[in-house]
Amino acid sequence: MHATLDKDGERIRRQAIIEPGLSARAHDKVLRAARTIADLAGEKRVSAT
């Protein structure tokens, strides 16, 4: 099981990935990195802080 995005995390995801028009592959890589960081920190959710 991996971390999910909170409300602020989803907002930042949209600003950083969807609006600039990055590819689906780039989107997946960024999201995977964010989830890995959250998992290593012991968090259940990916957050903006």
One Martini backbone bead per residue (centre of mass of N, CA, C, O) as a GRO file, in nm:
protein
   49
    1MET     BB    1   0.098   0.035   0.020
    2HIS     BB    2   0.032   0.373  -0.059
    3ALA     BB    3   0.032   0.691  -0.069
    4THR     BB    4  -0.182   0.962  -0.057
    5LEU     BB    5  -0.349   1.242  -0.148
    6ASP     BB    6  -0.408   1.541  -0.051
    7LYS     BB    7  -0.546   1.835  -0.118
    8ASP     BB    8  -0.274   1.990  -0.156
    9GLY     BB    9  -0.135   1.773  -0.327
   10GLU     BB   10  -0.333   1.791  -0.566
   11ARG     BB   11  -0.286   2.087  -0.633
   12ILE     BB   12   0.016   2.063  -0.691
   13ARG     BB   13  -0.004   1.853  -0.912
   14ARG     BB   14  -0.157   2.030  -1.110
   15GLN     BB   15   0.050   2.265  -1.127
   16ALA     BB   16   0.311   2.076  -1.201
   17ILE     BB   17   0.171   1.876  -1.434
   18ILE     BB   18  -0.094   1.936  -1.592
   19GLU     BB   19  -0.072   2.236  -1.690
   20PRO     BB   20   0.214   2.205  -1.847
   21GLY     BB   21   0.201   1.915  -2.005
   22LEU     BB   22   0.295   1.653  -1.913
   23SER     BB   23   0.356   1.348  -1.930
   24ALA     BB   24   0.255   1.049  -1.811
   25ARG     BB   25   0.535   0.952  -1.730
   26ALA     BB   26   0.614   1.199  -1.561
   27HIS     BB   27   0.382   1.185  -1.366
   28ASP     BB   28   0.446   0.903  -1.248
   29LYS     BB   29   0.731   0.972  -1.141
   30VAL     BB   30   0.651   1.196  -0.945
   31LEU     BB   31   0.444   1.033  -0.779
   32ARG     BB   32   0.638   0.808  -0.693
   33ALA     BB   33   0.834   0.991  -0.539
   34ALA     BB   34   0.630   1.105  -0.335
   35ARG     BB   35   0.550   0.829  -0.214
   36THR     BB   36   0.829   0.746  -0.120
   37ILE     BB   37   0.877   0.977   0.074
   38ALA     BB   38   0.630   0.921   0.251
   39ASP     BB   39   0.704   0.632   0.329
   40LEU     BB   40   0.984   0.699   0.462
   41ALA     BB   41   0.825   0.901   0.671
   42GLY     BB   42   0.547   0.742   0.758
   43GLU     BB   43   0.325   0.823   0.568
   44LYS     BB   44  -0.015   0.804   0.438
   45ARG     BB   45   0.035   1.088   0.302
   46VAL     BB   46   0.055   1.324   0.060
   47SER     BB   47   0.206   1.637   0.121
   48ALA     BB   48   0.296   1.982   0.115
   49THR     BB   49   0.500   1.945   0.386
   0.00000   0.00000   0.00000
